[in-house]
């Protein structure tokens, strides 16, 4: 690690911690004004019931809606740098979430994430559907560690839960206008209307456009990628059915019309790739963001993306007296039509241009019936039933692989469906007022099926007279019981200690191909083109996790401390990459044997004086393969998992001043990360991302008594970019460069 790159943040962290220690040691009573500047309590629903975050026995981070607005994080990819041990990366194929070194690279309709993403209690299955902008958000809860008991499968790494504002009994509205670098312009608005005592409505919308971050040096007139043209809307209605029952209805809509060519060659960042030993190369931000690759085989086309997502949900809450019944039903649809230009390396020294045509439709339905007891007795419990179904109809077509021995078009029309059923329950026993034990379990049954083909075509549309196809057909059922045992103790009025032992589960799945003798769609699967069951199927990913934590408030509530230590043992970790099957490239997922992740997390806030707020964070992480042979006899045992820096420091400070008849707030935030790797196991490549810092600054002005405010912000002050994603063919997705914005907020 290059120490000189992280030393400033380390110095700031040491100074901040020293100041806190001195303050505790002196033990001086706080003044009345200082006491007023305490760390506010936040109510969360991480355990599916309302509780203070400081009294919730889970390692978690909470970002409130006002914070999102201040820092300019209006989509998930802009939020990762603010969260301990979390990466959220936007690839051309969707969102990839990494928590404590655990992630997943298969964003196709047959893949599952390792960290669940939820919107208002509804699980969003497709990574492309998780990229919608934040709209009228109350808070985002990010839970680190397995959440299999209360939230289900695909939460082995954790959970990201976006929770929207709900209609209230107050007439109010808001309007926001933004303008900034790269011709960024944004409008967002909200209106809340109480119709009568039984019905309240709330509407929110936003529209944003931004010029591309990338630069086109391919010799074409095409508009490059990493631009934005987004529109989002939500309509909510809260209806009180009677004195005991309330239903909340939500409809949301999101549309994206931009260029999804978000990639540059990995050689923009590294030398030595052809030799199998990537070495970080120095270069300016402009050089990193310039796509100068000129394909020797085709002429790139204008890339585009038209993505539309919409969802309808009904959330019923019915007070039964000793318990509350909750029923949440949802239907969601996602449509995508895209043309992407790929950089595709077929040999260590030869890369081709490949044009990808994609058309997909996805539908999902979910239902959850849950009952939770009320009251403060010795026992409290909750339990319920869950059902999820997903149907995907997609076509991937690739043009330009003729030099690799393939026909002009190489296509994958696929029909995939998944069904998941679960029963779950959790019980908490209060042995004493200051000591509680928790036990929970969930039984999940998953069914997956896919029927389609791998087509070798002369034109974009399949012609049975000239083209041929191979069968892709598989189905798999897996089931597991996940459980959690926990203990929590009040060590004082403002200190909670907790510990847990839990398990996690992610369903198994299948790759392209078929078993000899199978047939579907009028296509047979002869032995010559069949694959073995071992190559076709991969097993469920499973986890056993041990965790302990402490949450405390000191200095009369002006200092919050959250600490956690954890140890994970993963079995059958699922990893995805490109491999050659039957002479053609396929995306394959395999089980990596065993992996281990262990670490320490420390974060919190210190309120300084009357208007100062200092936030701090430190994570230490050791996430490695225990047994893994990615190719032949090559062992990767002992190597780091992806996006798992050994240490990360964060430090932020915000000060509020009374100045010139108004309030001025200035803030600075810095994240200093140790080095980490992004690996491509199928190619035996490991790209090291050097240690680095990234800083943001904000300045807000609001006149006394005014209902408007003005906010200026700068993100990535250093103006350094890095690859957030590198795939098997050498395509790298860069992070965003430095941006500056000015925002006007009006409230009424």
N, C-alpha and C positions, 0 to 999 in steps of 0.2 A: 504494500500500500504506500502511496505517495503521501507521506505525513504532511508535507507542506500545504497540501490542498485542503485538509480538514482542520489544520491547527487553529484558524480564526474561530471556528465554531466551538472547538474544544475549549479555547480560552474563554469565550463567552459563557459556555456552560459551567466551567469551573468558577467563574466569577459569580454567576447566578446562584449556584449551589452554596458557595462560601457565604454569600449574603444571607441565604435562608438559614444556614447553620448558625451564623452570628445572631440573627434575629431570635431564633429559638433559644440559644444559650443565654441571651440577655434577659429574656423573659419579661420584658417591660410591658405593663398594661397598655392596651391599644387605646387611642383617643376615640372620642365619639365619632369623629369624621372618618377615621381609619376603619372603625368597626362597620361603618355603613358600606364600605367597599369590600364586601365579602364575595367569595365565589358562589354564584347562585346554584341552587339545587335544580336538577333537571329530572322530570318525570319521564320514565321510559317504560316500554312493554317488552323488554328482552325475554322475560320469562312468561310472556303471554298474559300477564296481569300487570296493572299499573304499580310502579314502585319507583322510589328515587334511585337514580343511577349509582349514588354512593352507597346504597343498601342492596344492590343487585350483585349476587355472587358469580359474576361472569366478567372475563376480561373483555372490555368493550370501549368503543369511542363513540361519542355523540357529537354530531355537527348540526347545529341549528340553522334554520332557514336564513336568519339574519346574517350568520357567519358566511354562508354560501354566497350571499349577495355581496358582502364586503370583499371577500377574496376573489370573486369572479369565477367561482367554480360552478358552472351551469350544466355540467355533464359529468358522468362518473370518472372519465379519464383525467379530468382536471382535479380530482379530489385525492388521489392516492398519496401524493407527497405530504399530506397533512395527517396521515394515519400511521400509527406504529405498526411495523412489520407487515405493511400492506402495499401491494402494487396494483394499480388499475390501468391497464394499457388498452388503447384503441387500435385494433388492427383493421385491415380492410374486410375481414370476415366477422368482426364483432368484438365485443368486450372480453378481455381476459383478466381475471382476478386472481392474484397470488396472495395468499395469507400464510405467513410463517414458512415460506419456501415451498408451499404446496399449490400447484396450479394444474391446468389442463390445456393442451394444444389443439384438441379436436373440437372445432367449432361447427362441424357439419351437423346435419339433422340426426345422425346416429350417435353423436357424442354427448357427453354430460359434463358439466362443470364440476370442479371440486369444491367451490364456494358458491352457495346459492345466492341468487339475486331476487329480491322481492319488492313489489310495489303495492303498498297498502294491504299487506297480508297475502298477496297473490304471487305465487312462484312464477317467474318468467323463465321459460326453458331455453329459448334460443338466445345466444350471445348477441346476435344482430338486434334483437328486440330489447336488449338491456342498455342500448346506447342512447335512448331518447333523452332529451334535455330535462333537467330538473325544472318543475313548474309548480309554483305556489307551495313550496315544501315547508312543513313544520319542523322536521328533523330527519336526520339519517342516522340509524343505529348500525354500527359495524361490530359484529360479534366475532371474536377470534377464538378458534377452537371448535371441536365438533358440537353440533347442535341437533344431533339425530333424534333425540327423544321428542322434543316439542315441534321441530321443524321438518324432520324427515330426511330422506336420502339426499345425496349430493351436497351435504353440509359438512363433509369431513374436515375441510379447511376452515369453514366459518360461514358467515352470513352477512350480506349487505342488504339492509331493509330501508327503503325510501318511504317515508310516511308523510302524506299530504295534509294540508290544512283542511278542516271540515267546516261546513256551514255553521254559522253562529247566529245568535239572536240580535246582532248589532248590524245596522246599516253602515257599511264602510266600503272604501275602494282604494286602489293604488295604481299608479302609473309610473313606469320606469323607462328612461331613454338612455341609450349608450352609443358612444362613438369612439373609435380608436384606430390603432395601427392596423395595417393590412385591410384598410377600408371596412373595418368592423362596424356594423351598425345593428342595433337591437332595440326592440320595443317589447315590453311586457306589461300586462295589466291584470287587475283582479277586481271583481265586484261581488260583494256579499249582501244579499237581500233577505231579511226576515219577512216572509209573506204573511204569516200569522203565527199564533202561538204553537201551532202544530208543524208548520212547514218553513224551512229556510233553504235558500238556494245560494250557490256560490259558483262563479264562473271565472276562469283564468285562461289567459292565452299569452303566447309569445311568438315573435318572429325575429330571425337573425340571419344576416348575410355577412360573409367575410371572404376576402380574396385569398387565393392559395398561399400557403407557406412554401410549397415546393416551387422550384424553377425548372422550366423546360429547356434543356439544351440538346434535345434529340433531333433537331433539324426539322421539326414539324410545327405547324401553327397552333397546335392543340393547347387548350387550357390545362395546366397541371393540377395535381391533387392537393389534398389537405385544405380545401376550401369549405365553406359552409353556406347552406341555404336551407334553413330549418323553420318549420312551423309546428307549434304545439298548442293544444287546447284541452281543457277539462271542464266538465259541467258536473256539479255535485248537488244532491238534494238530500236533506235530512228530514225525515218524516216521523213524527211521534204518533204511533198507532194507537196507544192508550197510555195510561200512567206508568205502565211497566215495560212497554216494548217500543223500540225505536229501530228504524231501518235507514241505512245510509246507502244511497245509490250513487254510483260514479260512472261516467263515460269519459274516456280520454282518447285523443287522436293525435298522432304524430306523423309528419311527412318530411322527408329529406329528399332534396333534389340537388345533387352535387356531383363532383368527380371523385370516385372512390379509389383513384390511383394514388395511394398513400405511400408508395414504396420508392426506395432507391437501392442500387446495388450495395451489398455489404462491403464492397471495396471502397465505398465512400468513407468508411470508418476504419478499415483494416487492410494491412498488407499480409502476405504469406498465406492467403486463403487457399490458393492452388496447391501449396505444399502441405496443407492440412494443419498449419500452425498459425492461426490468425494473430496478428500483432496490431495493437492500437496504433493508428497513424494520426499525426497532427494535421489539423486543417481548420479553416475558418468555418463559421456557421453557414455562410453562403455556399461554400464548396460542399458541405455535408448535405444541404438541402437541394442541390442541383442534380437532376437526373440527366446525365449525359450519355447514357447507354444507347447506342444505335444498333438495333438488332441486325444481324447479317442475313436473316432469313425472311423477315416481313417488315412492312411499314406499320408503325403503331396507329391505332385509330383513336378518335376522341373518346375518352372514358366517360362514363356517366353512372349514376345511381339514382333510382327512384324507389324509395322505401316508404311504405305506409304501414303504420301499426295502429290498432284500435282495440279498445277493451271496454267491457261492460261488467260491473260487479254489483252485488247486493250484499250488504253486511247487516245482519239482524242481531240485535241484542235484546234479550227478554229476561227481565228480572223475575225469577221464580220464588223469591223469598230467601231460602237458605243457599241458593245457588243461582248462577246466571247462565243462560243458554246462549251460545253464539253460533250463528250459521253464516258462512261466507261462501257465496257462489260466484263464479267468474267465467266469462267467455272472452277469449282474445284471438285476434287474427293478425298475421304479419304477411305482407306481400313485398317481394323484392324483384327488381328488374335491373340488372347491372351489366356493364361491359368494363372489364379491367384489363390493363396491359401489364403483363408479368415479365419479370426478369427471371429466366429459368436456366440454371447451370446444369448441363447434362454431363460434363466431365470436369475435372478440377480446373481446366484452362479454357473451356468453351461454354459460352452462355448463349441462349436463344431468346428471342422475343416470342412470347405466347400471349394470344388474345383469349381471354376467358369470357364466355357468355353465360350468364346465370339468370334463371327465372325460377322463382320459388313462391309457394303459398303454404303457410303454416297456420293451423288452428289448434287451440288448446282449451280445455274445459277443466275446471277444478271445483270441488265441493269439500267443505270441511264443517262437521258438526262437532261442537266442543261444549262441555259443561264444566264450569269452574265454581267451586264453593266460595262462600263469602264468610265474613266474620273473623274473629281473632281467637278462635278456639285452639285446642291443642293440635288438631289435625286440619290440614287444608289439602285439597286435591283438585285435579283437573284431568280430563280425559276426553277422548273423542274418536271419530272416524274420519278418514280422509280418502278422497278419490281424485285421480288425475288422469287425463287422457290427452294425447297429442297426435295429430296427423299432419304429415308433411309431404308435399308433392313438389319435387325439385328436379331441375335439369341443369347439369354442369356441362358445358361444351368448351373444348380447348382447340385453338387453331394455331398452327405454326410449328408442330412437332415432326414435320416430315424429315428433317435431317436426322432425327433420332429413330427413323425407320417406321414411323407411324403414318397413317393416312392424313389427308388435310384436316379432318375433324375427328376429335376423340371425345366422346360424350358419355354422360352418366345420367340417364333418366331414372328417377328413383321414387318409390312410394314407401314411406316409413311411418309406422305408428308405434306408440308406446302407451302402456297402461300401468298405473301404479295404485295399489290399495294399501291402506295402513290402518291399524288400530293402535292407540297410544294412551298413556296415562302417567301421571306424576303425582307423588304424595309427599307432603312435607309434615314432619312431626316436630312440634315444639317441646323438647324435653324440659327446657327451662325458658324463662323469658329471654335469656341471652344465648341460647344454644338450640340449633335446629338441624335436623337430619332430613335429607331428601333422597328419594329413590324413584326412578322413572324408567320406563321401557317403551319401545315401539317395535311392532312387527310390521315389516314392509314386504310386499310381494310385487315384483316388477315383471311385466311381459313386454318384449320388444319383437318387432317383426319388420322385415324389409323385403320388397320385391322390386327388381329393376334389372338393368343391364349395363354392361360396358360396351359401347358401340364404336366401331371403326367405320367412319363415314367419309364419303366424297364431298358431300355438301352439308350445310348446317342442319337440314332436315333429313331424317333417316329415309333411305330408299331401299326396300328389301331386295330389289333387283341387283343392286351394286354393292350394298353394304353388308357387314356381318356384325353379330353381337354375341357377347358372352353373358351368361346368366349371373346375376347377383341375387341371391336368395338365402335368407337365414332367419331364424327365429330363436329366441332364448328366453327362458324364465329363470329368475333368480329371486331369492328371498333371504332376509336376514332379520335377526332381532338385535337392535341396538339398545343400550342401556346406559344409565348414569346413576352414580352414587355420589352424594355430596354432603358436606358438613359446613356449617357456617356458625361463627361465634362473634358476639359483640364484646370486643375487648374494652369498650368504653362507650360513652354516649355518642362518640363521633368516629369510632373505628370498627371496621368489619374485617374479620379474617375468614377465609373460606378455602376449601379444598375439594377436589372432585376426581373421580376415576370414571372415564366414559369411553364409549366406543363409537365409531362412525362407519358408514357404509356407502359406497357408490356402486350402482348397478353395473353388472358386466355388459358386454356388447359383442359386436361382430364387425368384421372388415368386409371388403369387397370379395366376391367369389361365391362358390357354391360347393356342396358336397357331391361327390360322384353319385349319379343316379337320380339326382333331384331334377325337377322340371317345373316351369312356371312360365306364363305369358307365351306359351308355345315354343319355349326355348328349353332344350335338354342340356344336361350337365354331364358330358362324357368324362371319362377318367383323364383324358389328355389335357383338359382345361380345368379340372377340378382342383381344389386345394384341400389340404388336410384339416381336420377339425381343430387341431392345435393352431394352425395359421388363421383359420376363419374366426374363431371365437377367442375372446379374452375374458378373464375372470373378474369378479367384483373387487373393487379396491376397499381395503378394510384398515381400520385404525384403532389403536388403543392409546388413550391419552391420560396422563397424570398431570394435574395442575393445582397450584396453590397461589393464593393472592391475598392482598391487603389493600383496603381502601380506608383512608383516614382524612380527617380535617383538623388542622392545627391552627394556632394563632388566632383563636376566636373566629374560625371560619375563613380566614384570609388565605390559608394555604391548603390546597388539596394534594394528596399523594395517592397514586394508584400504582401498585406493584404486582407483578405476576411472574411466576416461574413455571415452566412446562417441560414435559418430556413426551414425545410422540414416538410410537412404533408403527410404521406403515407396512402392510403386507400387500403384495400385488399392485404396487403403484402403477397407474396407467399412463403410459407415455406414447406420443403420436409423432410420426414422421413419414417421409416419402420413401418408398422402396419399389423396386422393379418386380412385378409379378406377371408371368406369361409374356414377358418382353415389353411391358408397358408400365409407366409409373402409377402407383396407387398410394393412397393415404392409409397407413396401417397403424393400428394401436396395439401395443403389446404390454404385458405385465413386467415390471422392472425388478421383480424380486422383493427386496426389503429396503426400506429407507428409515432414517431417524431424523427427527427435528427436536431440538431442545434450545431453550433460551431464557432470557430475562427481559422483562419490559418494565419501564418506569416512566410515568408521565404525570402531569398535573398542572396546577396554576398557582400563582402567588399574586395576590392583590397588593399593590404597593401604594401607600399614601391614599390620597383621595380619588385619583383617577387613573392609576397605573395598573396594568394587567400584564404579568409575565407568564408565559407558557413554556414548559420544558418537556423534553422527552429523551429517553435513552433506550435503545434496544440492542441486545447482544444475542446473536443467533448462530447456531451450529446445526445446519441442515445438510445431511449427506446421504448418499447411497450406502447401504450396508452390503448388499449383494446385488450386482447388476452386470450383465454381460450384453452390451448393446449390439455387438457384431463379432461373430466368430469366437475367438478365444480372448478377446479384449475385455478386460475387467475394468469397470468404473467404480469399484468399491472404494469408498473413502472420498470420492469427488463430491463437490458441493452441488446441491440442487439449484435450479434456476432461480434468479432474482432473490438470492438469500445472502445479502451482505452481512458480514460478521458483526458490524456495528453501524448504528445510525444515531446521530445526534440531531435534535431539533431544538430551536430556541426562538421564541417570539416575544416581542414587547409592544404593547399599545398604551399610549398615554392620551388622556382626555384633558383638554385645557378649556377654561372659560376665557374667551378672548373676543374683544370688540363686539360685545352684545350677542355673542353666540358661543357655540361649542365647537372646538376643533379637536379632532382625533387623528393621531398619527401612529402608524404601526409598521413594524418590520419583522419578517419571519425568515429564518434560515434553516435549511435542512442540509446536513453534511453526511454523506453516505460513504461507507467503505466500498471497496471493489466487490463485484459479484460477476457471475457468468450467465450467459444465455447459450445453452448447448443445443446441438443438433446430433443426437446420439446415432441416428441412422447413417450420418456422414462422418462420425467420430470427430466432430468439430466442437470446440469450446471457445466462444467469444467472450473475452474478459472486458467488462465495463469498468474503467478505472474509477478510483475514488473521486468524488466531486462534491461541490456545493451548489445549491440552488436557492435563490432568495427572492422574496416578494416584498413590496412596500405599498402602503395605502395611506390616504389622507382624505378625511371627510370634514365638511363644514356644514353646520346647521344653525341658522339664526335662532335666537331665543324666541320660543313660542311659535316658530314657523312650522308649517306642515310640509316643507320641502327641504331637501338636503342635496349636497353636491359631493361626489366621491371621485377621487383620482386614484388609480392603482397602476402598478407596474409588476408584471410577473416575469420570472427568470431574468433578474437584473444582470446576471453574468452573461446572458445571451449565448449559452452553451447548449448544444443538442447532443443526444445520444440515441442509439437504437433502443426502442422499447420492445420490438419484436424482430426476430430473425428466423425465417423459416428454412425448410430443408433445401429449397432451391436457391438460396442466397438473397432473398428479398428482405430488406430491412425497413422497418417503419420508424421514422425519426420522432423524437419528442418535439414539442413546440418551441420555437425561438422566443426571444424577448418580445413581449407585447405591452402596450400601454393603452389605457382606456379612461374615459371620463363618463360618469353616470349621473343623471339627474333623477331623483325620486320625489314623487308627489303623493301625498296621502290625504284622504278626506273621509 
